[in-house]
Amino acid sequence: MTTHAPSPTSSTSSTGRAGSAGLDPAVRIGLYETMVLSRTYEEAILREYHADKGPGFDIGKGLVPGEMHLSAGQEPVAAGVCAHLTTDDAVTATHRPHHFAVAHGMDLHRMTAEIFGRETGLGRGRGGHMHLFDPATHFSCSGIIAEGYPPALGQAFAFSRRDTDQIAVAVTGEGAANQGAFHESLNLAARWTLPVVFVVEDNDWAISVPRDVATAIPSNADRAAAYGIPGERIEDNDVEAVYDAAQRAVARARAGDGPSLIEVHTLRMWGHFEGDAQGYRPELAEVPEHDPIPRYERLLRDAGVLDEDAVSRIRATASERVEDAIAFAKNSPLPDAATATSYVFA
């Protein structure tokens, strides 16, 4: 695979485009399908999460108790990056992980069962939605900020020692880019020339803190130059620009040339967590008009890549897969209380 990465000490900035006329139509449809499947999944989880939280809103009640962080609006990041990966590659995601889990090919049945706390889940129902661990797809996530970066280095180091072309992708948010683990990971990955791609999802809000209040520079991609690796920022939540940037970064990692950093200016359409009133967001009323899925659908329709029949078929297929996974989870048994101390360290 040819790589067109910038020089190791440069930092580039990409802006959104009207689309890649030269991108294969099958690839463009694949990106759209992934985004639709992810959104369909999140909408179903949203529905089931709120179905029995009342009266009022009791976070501990219902089929899906506890916190819930959904990724609607951030689908272009996962779709564009994971289009270049196989399930032999590793992905470490954040506390908002579902779009990357879906895009990376995780089994929807076992993933949903885990979110519902069922015995058939990935972690036998012990972990919930922020702790999805799947050896079959080398996927993991965590509720700890920037936690996924150091483990990704370990996986990348193992891949390089085995002399494979597998790579690791480490995802975090723009707020987590101010954590020490972020900088330590970039430094070590660069020093050891590890096959890892660092991804920063800039959705403007570190919970309720705006990025320009918390971060000293406009683009975290500029920080890559401090570690001698390529950095690239994608504006406008552009899935095809993400796809192009990820292609360069993944090719560089697979070729043994070391890590890259991609930051995507994306969009968190819903609250930081379900139940978040979002009173801190002055732009909240304008959010729906920036939804990346109808925007990309219009682009593909205008290009003649999609028509009404194709859109209906893609949506119906996504809905069928998701509802089947929801039904599987609901029909799966809860863990036996007698096994509460099983599968834990002592």
Secondary structure as GFF3:
##gff-version 3
##sequence-region A 1 346
A	DSSP	beta_strand	11	14	.	.	.	ID=ss1
A	DSSP	alpha_helix	25	50	.	.	.	ID=ss2
A	DSSP	alpha_helix	75	82	.	.	.	ID=ss3
A	DSSP	beta_strand	90	93	.	.	.	ID=ss4
A	DSSP	alpha_helix	98	103	.	.	.	ID=ss5
A	DSSP	alpha_helix	108	115	.	.	.	ID=ss6
A	DSSP	beta_strand	139	141	.	.	.	ID=ss7
A	DSSP	alpha_helix	149	161	.	.	.	ID=ss8
A	DSSP	beta_strand	168	173	.	.	.	ID=ss9
A	DSSP	three_ten_helix	176	178	.	.	.	ID=ss10
A	DSSP	alpha_helix	180	191	.	.	.	ID=ss11
A	DSSP	beta_strand	196	202	.	.	.	ID=ss12
A	DSSP	beta_strand	205	206	.	.	.	ID=ss13
A	DSSP	beta_strand	209	210	.	.	.	ID=ss14
A	DSSP	alpha_helix	211	214	.	.	.	ID=ss15
A	DSSP	three_ten_helix	220	227	.	.	.	ID=ss16
A	DSSP	beta_strand	231	234	.	.	.	ID=ss17
A	DSSP	alpha_helix	239	254	.	.	.	ID=ss18
A	DSSP	beta_strand	260	265	.	.	.	ID=ss19
A	DSSP	three_ten_helix	284	290	.	.	.	ID=ss20
A	DSSP	alpha_helix	292	302	.	.	.	ID=ss21
A	DSSP	alpha_helix	308	330	.	.	.	ID=ss22
A	DSSP	three_ten_helix	337	339	.	.	.	ID=ss23
###
